[in-house]
């Protein structure tokens, strides 16, 4: 059976975004989402304006069953919540199949079921005949439609199956169409198809059916985004993927790259009007909920996506941002960043001074640039420590007076019966007065931080809000063993903003002190600047 081809689609029609972060994305190794986590993410996706949210497989585990139960009490404004499942089992009637019954009982208006499109999968995995597989597809779809459900059919292993036996792969789609499926999604389940083959095959299938087509790509050869875009070019009107590309093995097609490319470069609307600038925030929200570190180099939404480090690049982008930005980062909720490092020129330092609100002469900027190049040669790294750059600039001002100066620091660390203890004694010059105090901590760094805080809070109360948020250590050359230079990067925060500082030394405590002291000094400087501005 070959359904008649429909009319030509209108110019640049809307592309449906089908998000499967909660189901396929949750299969990423090391990622686990609670029911509450899934509902939080689903609510954000709905607000963004995606068309479908695949919430899970209700017949596979109690967690997903609970999710669909709780989702009934939520208001879904823009997206259709989708329950996912498989075709009936071999030689089992649809009404007797537990998975299909659970799918219908989930209570969603839309269900997605997958079936085998590859003859190899039918024979070697299902251990059944080609005809029985076709019956499984058609009967499962028909039963769900008769139960009042709209059905999207995922053709699993479609591209592999098409290369093996194109005629049979087509027949599996026609079986789903006969059953009443409203959309046919072609799946690159193993993630090995190449974009030009995806485009050619989707175009061929589009000529064979009037039903809307979708694409579901995995990233095992790094082509999931390219394959998804190629499928849209060939006629697919639905793209399935996950936020940040989460998924099993190498992941799924990354919607954070696909959606802005479709909207900004291909003129295809995907989300609600005005939603695209929320994309970066969504990406980081999902990463935070999933407890996965954000990919800082991700396309569009990564912190480094529009960061410029080389001197030539910086000079050009300061004159015309389009010279090295492929789109305006504001369109996806991101920003242009100038990274200061040993590769930078004066333009980068000047831009960073303006960005940080630090007044500095041209001579001071040149001195800071020379200092950065010298320091990075000895182990410092300023590109991730913008507060340290701000202090280098501020300290060059003739009128700058540091809020404190270290006179002496002693740290005693001990281990007793498996437990660690540390004491730090600190002597500071604060405005010409000597402040001498001590504090305990669970370790040397905690003790240093506590002693500094104890000494300064009575004089600078704003420091009480400053907290050490993150502490990272890197050994720069393991060949030097325990005498190697150690780089310490510390992130501080005061509840309103965060800033990072760096220290480097063969002595890890000296490196830690540099980063801690810079972080506190920047906190005092920033609060003073904010107060003066107000």
Beta strands, then each sheet from edge to edge (+ up, - down):
strand 1: 16-19
strand 2: 52-56
strand 3: 80-86
strand 4: 110-116
strand 5: 150-156
strand 6: 183-188
strand 7: 212-217
strand 8: 238-241
strand 9: 307-308
strand 10: 337-338
strand 11: 405-416
strand 12: 419-430
strand 13: 433-441
strand 14: 467-475
strand 15: 486-493
strand 16: 498-505
sheet 1: 1+ 2+ 3+ 4+ 5+ 6+ 7+ 8+ 1+
sheet 2: 9+ 10+
sheet 3: 11+ 12- 13+
sheet 4: 14+ 15- 16+
end
